[in-house]
Amino acid sequence: MITKRIIPCLDVKNGRVVKGVNFEGLSDVSSPIELAKYYSENGADELVFYDITASAEGRALFTDILCETAKSVFIPLTVGGGINIVEDFDRVLKCGADKVSVNSGAIRNPELITQAAKRYGDQCVVLSADVKRVDGVFRVFAKGGRENTGMEAIEWIKRCVGMGAGEVVVNSIDTDGVKQGFDLEMLEAVCNAVNVPVIASGGAGKESDFTELFKTLPKVDAGLAASVFHFGEIKISHLKETLKENGITVRTL
């Protein structure tokens, strides 16, 4: 069985980690540098760093904070926010990122995925899809969940994987920050559509939500969460022990 990954997510705004509910009502949490170091030393398998307002504000990602964050971790780091051209990949990778996440930039120019995959390899290109149900249909949202693109999400994700995205993060806006469990229906639809690693994001509230995720959907490769880790509601080391006890393969310290 493939080892399942546990991934904390740092949503960064104005140089600070923030967290909200359904992508709204953001509150201050901590310094991304301190939090990243803590997770790197306490069992996280990877780390995701999102500059969450870069696309909406039409600017490049803050590289100074990213460089300091990258120096403090010894686990794979995925970075996203304001990635619009291939040169943005280059800049972020030079800051210490291992993988680059694209969302709004790919929506504006899907060829960005192909260009980046050819230059840096599929394994470096992560599609981050912010998805919400609209009249019962999974729709892709852009600009940090602010703008409905009108595109059907599963077809969009399939298209991007076909163009070279080597991994998909599925962010369910419906379950984000609600802490009632992952969006299993949405994740199953994505897993059935693509053959690359799928990371579940949005909805984790307790350890059993991760157990349910991996038991129900064995194709899901990783569980990503933010506030439950940031506020100590779930300790990653304890979560991994719980997963092991439930027959789920994880990497331990």
N, C-alpha and C positions, 0 to 999 in steps of 0.2 A: 504494500500500500504506500502511496506517495505521502511523504511527510507534510502535514498541514501546517500552514504558517499563521502566526498571530502578528498582526501589524497595527501598531498605534498610528494615528493620523494627527499631524499638527496643522491645524487651520490657522494660518498666520495673517494678521491684519495690522498694519502700522507697526510691524516688528514684534508683535505679541501674539501668543497663541490664544485663540478665542473659540467659543462654542455656542451654538444656538439650537433651535428646534425648527425642523422643516426649513432649514437654511436661513432662518430669520431670528431676530432677538439676540444678537451676539453679546456674550459677556466675556470679560478678560479672565484668563486662566493663569498663564505663566510665561516665562522666557522660553523661546523655542530652543535656545542653546542648552539651557539647564535641563529642560524636559527631555530633549534628545539624548543627552548624556545619561540621564537616569534610565531611559528605556534601553539604551545600548548595553548598559551594565546589568539589567534586570530581566533578561529573558526574551525581549522582543526579537523576532526573526528578521524583520525589516522595519523600515520607517518611511512614512509618506509625509512630505512637506508641501503644502499647498499655500501659495500666496493668493488668498481667496478673492481679493478685490482687483487684482492686476488686470484681468480681462475687462471687467465692468468699467474700470477707470482708464482703460486704453493705454496702459503703460507696461514697461518691461518688469520682470520679477526683480525684487530686491536682492541683489547678489551679495552685498556685504554680510547680511545676516545669514544667508545661505552658506557662504564660505565658512563662517564661524561654526554654524551648526554641523556642517559636514566634517569639520576637524574633530568634533567631539564624539563622533560615532564610529563604531567598528562593525557595523552591519550594513547591508545594502540600503541605499537611500534613493527613493523615487521622488522626483520634484516636478511640480506643475504650477501653472498660473502664468498667464501672459505669454504662452508659447505659441507664436504666430508664424515664424519663419524658421528655416533650417538653422540659421545662425543662432537662434535662441537655444536650440539643442546644444550647439557647440559651447555657448557661454555657460550654460547650466552644468554641463558635463565637466568643463574646466574648473568649476567651483567645487567639484567633488561628488556630484550626483552619479549614481550608477545607471539609473533609468530615468526617462523623461516622460511625463504624463501630458497628454494633449486632450483638449475638450473643445472649447470655443474656437481655437485656432484651426482645428480640423474641420469644424462645421463650416467655417468661412472658406477654407481651402483644403478639401480632402486629399489633394495631391501631396500635401505636407507629410502625410503618413508614409507614402511611397518614397518620397525624397529622403526622409530621415532614415527609413529602414534600409535603403540602399547604401547610405553613407555610414550608418552606425550599427546596422544589424537589427533584425526583428526584435531580438531580446531586449533591446534598449527602448523600444517604442511601446508605451502603455496608453491605451485608450481609456480615458475616464469619461463615463457616460452618466450624466445626471438625468434620471428618468422619473417621470410622474404619470400617474393615470389621469387621462383626460377623457371623460365620457367613456370609460371602460377600455381605452386604448393606451398602451404604453407610448408616451411621447418623450422625445429628447428635448432637454432644456439647455440653454446656453447662458453665458455670463453669470456663473455662480447660481444657477437655478432661477434667474430673474426673467428669462425670455423663452417662451415656448416657440420652438423652431417649426412645430407642426409635423416634424418627421416621425415616422413610426420607429420605435427604438430598436426592435430586434433586427429589422432589415438594415438599419444604420450600423449596428454593431457588426453584423455579418459582412457588410461592405467594407468596413474599416479593417477587419481582420484579413479579408481578402487582399487588401492593399498593403498589408505588412505590419499591422499592429500585433505584437507578440504576446500581449496580455491585456485583459479587460478588467477595469474596476467598475462595478455596477453600483452606483450611488442611488439608492431609493429615496427620493425626496419625501415620499409618503411616510416612510418610517424613520427618517432622520431625526435623531435626538429624542424620539418618543419612548424608547427603551421597552418596547413590547415584542421584540424579536425581529429577526431579519425578514426581508421580503421574499419568502420562499417561492412564491408563484412567479415573481419577476425573474429571480435567479435561475429557476428551472428552465424557463423559456430561453434564457441566454445560454445556459449550459448545453441545451439541446441544439442550439444553432451554431456553435463554434467549437473548435478543437484546440483552443489555446487556454492557458490558465485563466480562471475566473476568480476575482476577488470580490467577496460580498461586503458591502458597506451600507450602514444605516440601519439602526434598530436594536443593536445589542444593549441589553439592560442587566443581564445576569449571566452567570457561567453556563447555565442550562441552554441559553440561546445559542451558544457556540456548539454545544453538544448536539442540539437539534439540527443545526445547520449542516454539520458534517455527516451526521447519521442519515438525514433525509436526502441530502444532495451530495453524494460521495464525489461528484465531479468538481465541486467547488474546492479550489486549492487553498484559499486563505480567508480568514475573517479579519476585517478591518473595523476599528472602533476608535472613538476619541474620548468623550466625557467619562465613560465608565472607567477608563484607565487613568485619565488626568486627575479625577477626584478620588482615586483609590477605592472605588466601589468594586472593582475586580483587580486582583493582583495577578499579573501574567504568570508568575511561577506557580501560583495555586491553580489557575485556570488550566495550565498544561498538565498538572497532576490529575485534575478532574477528567480531562480529555483522555489521558492515558488509561485511567481506571475504566473508562467507557469504551476502550478498545480502539481509540483514535490515535494514530501515529503522529507524534510531535517531536521536535528537537528540544532537548532539555539542556540546562546550563551545565 
